[in-house]
Amino acid sequence: MLSESFNRSLTFIKTGRVEVNDEPWVHRLISYNVSGREDTFREGIRGRDGRCVISGLVNRRAFIGDWSRFEAAHIFPLEKENLWIEWGYGRWITDMDDTNGVSKINSCQNGFLLRADIHNDFDQYLWSVNPDVSKGLWSQYFQVANW
């Protein structure tokens, strides 16, 4: 369910139905990785997206290395890597080799670039991602306004 303030900030372009399912959700915690793989993830996401994939805001300071308003977010939470492994999600990752012992949770396919405030809302489950929806459908269903 969308919070009242979030709901008012969306403009729906197409009408459709909201589906509720019984898939397990994973509680998010703020986590930091010290292995160095997180740096590769962040740089890959910044290089690929260059803008917040939700609001569309382009980082006009990227050329000077200032990403202070943008954060690379894991779609499946990094701190739940044990569930990622248990549920075999690494099998869907195609942009990393099959290095032994690497779960592939830090693949760019498991992430996107968000404005810091939108990332915080994502971590608080004020909005979510359906990984079963094809890439590129965001703009067909809603556009973010007044964010």
C-alpha positions as CSV (number, residue, x, y, z in Angstrom):
1,M,0.0,0.0,0.0
2,L,1.3,3.4,-0.9
3,S,1.6,6.0,1.9
4,E,-0.7,9.0,1.5
5,S,2.1,11.4,0.7
6,F,3.6,9.1,-1.8
7,N,0.3,8.3,-3.5
8,R,-0.3,12.1,-4.1
9,S,3.1,12.4,-5.8
10,L,2.3,9.9,-8.6
11,T,0.6,10.7,-11.8
12,F,-0.7,7.5,-13.4
13,I,-0.6,7.4,-17.2
14,K,-2.4,4.1,-17.6
15,T,-4.8,2.5,-15.4
16,G,-4.3,-1.1,-14.3
17,R,-4.7,-3.3,-11.4
18,V,-2.6,-3.8,-8.3
19,E,-1.9,-7.4,-7.5
20,V,-1.0,-8.7,-4.1
21,N,0.9,-12.0,-3.9
22,D,2.2,-14.3,-1.3
23,E,5.9,-14.0,-2.3
24,P,8.1,-13.6,0.7
25,W,9.4,-10.1,1.3
26,V,12.8,-9.4,2.9
27,H,13.2,-6.7,5.6
28,R,15.9,-4.2,4.6
29,L,18.6,-2.9,6.8
30,I,21.3,-0.3,5.8
31,S,24.4,-2.3,5.2
32,Y,27.9,-1.6,4.0
33,N,30.3,-4.0,2.3
34,V,34.0,-3.8,2.9
35,S,35.1,-6.4,0.4
36,G,35.6,-4.0,-2.6
37,R,32.9,-5.7,-4.6
38,E,30.6,-3.0,-3.5
39,D,32.8,-0.4,-5.2
40,T,32.6,-2.3,-8.5
41,F,28.8,-2.5,-8.1
42,R,28.4,1.2,-7.4
43,E,30.7,2.3,-10.3
44,G,28.9,-0.1,-12.7
45,I,25.5,1.3,-11.7
46,R,26.7,4.9,-12.0
47,G,28.2,4.2,-15.4
48,R,25.2,2.4,-16.7
49,D,22.4,4.6,-15.4
50,G,23.8,8.1,-14.9
51,R,20.4,9.2,-13.6
52,C,17.8,8.3,-11.0
53,V,15.9,5.5,-12.8
54,I,12.7,6.6,-11.0
55,S,12.7,10.4,-11.1
56,G,14.7,10.7,-14.3
57,L,17.0,13.3,-12.6
58,V,20.4,13.3,-14.4
59,N,23.5,13.7,-12.3
60,R,24.9,16.9,-13.9
61,R,27.9,16.7,-11.5
62,A,29.1,13.3,-12.6
63,F,31.9,14.8,-14.7
64,I,33.5,16.1,-11.5
65,G,32.9,12.8,-9.6
66,D,30.1,14.3,-7.4
67,W,27.5,11.6,-6.8
68,S,26.4,13.0,-3.4
69,R,22.7,13.1,-4.3
70,F,22.7,9.6,-5.9
71,E,23.1,6.1,-4.6
72,A,23.4,2.7,-6.2
73,A,20.7,0.5,-4.7
74,H,20.5,-3.3,-4.5
75,I,17.1,-4.5,-5.6
76,F,17.5,-7.7,-3.5
77,P,19.0,-6.5,-0.2
78,L,22.8,-7.0,0.2
79,E,22.4,-7.9,3.9
80,K,20.1,-10.9,2.9
81,E,22.8,-12.5,0.8
82,N,22.2,-15.8,2.6
83,L,18.6,-15.9,1.2
84,W,19.9,-14.9,-2.3
85,I,22.1,-17.9,-2.2
86,E,19.5,-20.2,-0.7
87,W,16.9,-19.3,-3.3
88,G,19.4,-19.5,-6.1
89,Y,18.9,-16.1,-7.5
90,G,22.5,-15.9,-8.8
91,R,21.4,-18.3,-11.6
92,W,19.6,-15.4,-13.3
93,I,22.8,-13.2,-13.4
94,T,24.4,-13.0,-16.8
95,D,26.8,-10.1,-16.5
96,M,29.3,-11.9,-14.2
97,D,31.4,-15.0,-14.7
98,D,30.9,-18.1,-12.6
99,T,33.7,-17.3,-10.1
100,N,33.7,-19.9,-7.3
101,G,32.3,-18.5,-4.0
102,V,30.8,-15.4,-5.5
103,S,27.0,-15.2,-5.1
104,K,26.6,-12.5,-7.8
105,I,24.5,-10.3,-5.5
106,N,26.7,-7.4,-6.5
107,S,25.8,-7.8,-10.1
108,C,24.6,-4.6,-11.8
109,Q,21.6,-6.6,-12.8
110,N,20.6,-6.5,-9.2
111,G,20.8,-2.8,-8.9
112,F,19.8,0.7,-10.1
113,L,20.7,4.3,-9.5
114,L,18.4,6.3,-7.3
115,R,18.3,9.7,-5.8
116,A,19.3,9.4,-2.1
117,D,15.8,10.3,-0.8
118,I,14.1,7.9,-3.2
119,H,16.6,5.2,-2.1
120,N,15.6,5.8,1.5
121,D,11.9,5.4,0.6
122,F,12.8,2.1,-1.3
123,D,14.6,0.8,1.8
124,Q,11.6,1.7,3.9
125,Y,9.3,-0.2,1.5
126,L,7.3,2.9,0.5
127,W,7.7,1.6,-3.0
128,S,9.0,-1.7,-4.4
129,V,10.1,-3.5,-7.6
130,N,8.5,-6.4,-9.3
131,P,11.4,-8.3,-10.9
132,D,8.9,-10.2,-13.1
133,V,8.0,-7.0,-15.1
134,S,10.0,-6.4,-18.2
135,K,12.6,-3.7,-18.4
136,G,11.3,-0.4,-19.7
137,L,7.8,-0.6,-18.4
138,W,8.2,2.1,-15.7
139,S,7.4,5.0,-18.0
140,Q,4.4,3.3,-19.5
141,Y,2.6,3.0,-16.1
142,F,3.6,6.0,-14.1
143,Q,5.7,9.1,-14.0
144,V,7.0,10.6,-10.9
145,A,5.8,14.2,-10.3
146,N,6.6,16.7,-7.6
147,W,9.4,14.6,-6.2
